[in-house]
């Protein structure tokens, strides 16, 4: 019996040792906390004004974390903050986000409400808040100064296309504020207040106009349902992103979701990358090529004394123009651009798509840029949207809309009569040659090309773009259409158009 007892004890000791090793392994690889718990603690600390606790719950907060929060509160004379978070959504095993509504009382000047997103992730085996300035307000990219300015309240308010109020808490608000400033008129007896932000070294941005609602209402072209879908989609992206949606048959702007800041969905200029191949393809079709024309797509080509490589190193060999477009062959378009689109041909085609011309949507908008190439090397780069070619998300949305409808139209957010008050803003419309062939090519991108795995719904067509630029990761683009809806999706420093922007477009289309 005694020896049996020793044997049992030895067995117990053995099990305990194995268990101890297992516990040590689990503890070494255990993920501490949960996204829901971190979010709960973060918002509780924010409600108390405990900035130190908020920073402690965040991964690598900037040194001026507390200063950025205090700058907003002091600049706007905030007396109270209300926070209402939605349930936490786990994006993948190590990333999550929670959308939330924030409402601030501005010391007798009114209440400012909007929605933003807190992102969470696993850092050093702990769930942490992944803070950025856009957590404080959508679209912020860095620190700056805040102020509340007294203004003459507009005589008119702007509403959605169906006459209902526009969303108060989305990224559309800076665009509505500018419409109020430019077209709202002035009420002699009423004053109001404007929330303004000035980034370091940048111009003042008017984010919200506060005051009693005027009786006169002016309809915009914004569709509330599509605006909500676009805002939901961009809220899932960490960093700057924008979606602009248009109605191809009219040029009406249906939605603007802008987390780039500074109204850069309209004012920002970025290299469009391979999304510009729609324009180059239009030039090649006008020069006599067809979708079935034989084309070469080597992995690397030297043209105009410039070495051009395909983004993913793919080599299709001998193929067709349609397939080279669907698979986004840089080498094909660079070589054909130099061979067939010299003498200003590509520039003329770019102008047909709005590059270099005025855009008059109501709020201010930047012209796209296509400087005349000074050499074959510059022409080779321009043929796939690099070099000095630049466009805004708004302009690229008009490119997709022109293909969908067969007519390029100036985009607009309000009625043409209102826009025509400004003599320099003329609404332009002209037919687009070879639109049917371009539709075939853009459809191929979705059915068996670079966007085939993006989850886009049936009937979608488009073009991916991955654009190199000076500094940071590549920009990600996807422009496209489905029925009488055209759009541009842009993710600043997003990396891959096929892997990032096209799936974002799918989320937008499927949630509307």
PyMOL commands that set and color helices and strands:
alter all, ss='L'
color gray80, all
select helices_A, chain A and resi 2-29+35-48+51-56+65-75+133-136+173-183+224-234+264-267+273-286+321-326+330-340+345-352+376-382+393-405+416-419+435-448+497-511
alter helices_A, ss='H'
color red, helices_A
select strands_A, chain A and resi 80-85+89-92+95-105+111-123+126-130+144-152+156-159+191-199+204-210+216-219+241-247+252-258+294-297+300-303+306-309+317-320+407-409+429-431+460-467+475-482+485-491
alter strands_A, ss='S'
color yellow, strands_A
deselect
rebuild
show_as cartoon
